[in-house]
Amino acid sequence: MRIIAFIVVSIVAAGSGHLLLRAGAMEYNGLIMQRTWHFHEWAKLLLNLKVIAGLILWVISFLAYLAVLSRVELSFMYCLGSLNYLIVPLLSHWLFKESITPLRVVGMILIFVGVAVSIYGKYSGYSNV
């Protein structure tokens, strides 16, 4: 059961990190991309608390991921990590009012089905097929 906690931490921390990075970057409204590159603009962005928190969550996710890989097959964990392709767009839609097109919904459903099949295969005895 402890490994499941590390899996959840890895997935949730990675997805939350992405959301915080987006929130921090939105505060600059593309300012960095509109002009020539200026170090002080990048420094302000990198010192933004949301960006720092996002990076910290990525580190936490990385550490949990390493712990998981010591006990779980990479091919299985990689499938589970793809759950962020479902979680992040849904939360981005809710938090940032980003659009989710019907075609993207179809893709998200296919990802969910793929993860469900992978989990079923792992725990039903079909993992060697």
N, C-alpha and C positions, 0 to 999 in steps of 0.2 A: 504493500500500500504506500510505502514511503516514496517509491519510484514514481507513482502516479502523481504525488504532490509536486515532485520535481518537474515532471512533464507539464503539469498545469502551470507552474511558475514560469517555466521557459516560454510557453506559448503566450500566456497572458502578459508577461513582462515585455516580450518582443512587440506584441500588438499595441500595448499601451505606450511603449516607447515611440512607435510610429505616430500615434495620435498626438502625443506631446510635441514631437518634432514638427508636425504639421501646424499645431496651434502656435508654437513659437515662431515659425516661419511666416505664418499669416500676419503676424504683428508688423512685419516689414513690407508686406504687400508687394513683393517682387522688386523692391527698391534696388537690391543688389544687381538684378538682371537688367535693369533699365539704364544703367550708366556703366561707365568703365569701372573696372575693378578697383575698389578702395579698401585698404587693409582695415581702417577703422570701422567701416560698415560691416565687414565680416566679423570683426572682433565683437561688435555690439550684438550681432546675431548669435555668435557662439557663447556669449556670456548671458544670454537670455535665460531666465530661470526654467522656463518650459523646455528649452533645448537641452539645458544641463540635466534636467530630470529625465528627459527622454534618453539621453546618452547613458545615464546611470541605470535606467531600466534595461537598456540593451546589454550592459555589462552583467547585470543580474541574470538576464535571460541566457547569456553566453555561459556563465558559470553553471547554471542549472542544466543547460544543454550538455555541457561536458560531463556532469555527474550522470545524466541519463545515458549518454553514449557509453559509459563504462559498464552498463548493465543491459542495454537494449540495442537491437540491431539498428544501424543507421538507416537502412531502407524503410524500416517501420517508423522510426521517429521522424524521418523526413516527411512521410505521409501525414503524420499527426500535426507537424508544423504548418502544413498547408491549410489548417483550419483558420489561420490568420487571414487567408484569402476570402474567408466568409465573415469573420468577426470585424476586421478593419473596415471594409466597405460599408457594412451595416452601421457601425458606430460613426463612420465619417458622414454617412447620410443623416444620422440623427444629430450629431454634434455640430457639423459644419454645413449642413444643408446641401451636401454634394448629391448629384443625381446618380441614380442607379438605373441604367437602361434595361429594357426587357432582355436583351441579349446577354448582358452581364449577369442578370438573375439566372438565366439558363446555365451559364458557366459556373456560377456559384453552386447551383444544384448539382451539377456534374461533379464538382469537387467534393461536395458533401457525400454523394453516393460513392465516390472513389475511396474516401476515407472510411466510410461505413463498411465497404467491402473489404478493405485492408484490415480493419479491426476484426471483422467477422472471420476472415481467413486466418488471422493470427490466433484467435482463441477457439476456433471450431475444429481445428485439426487439419485444415486444408492449407496450412502454411507451406507445405512441401510440394504442392501441386504446381 
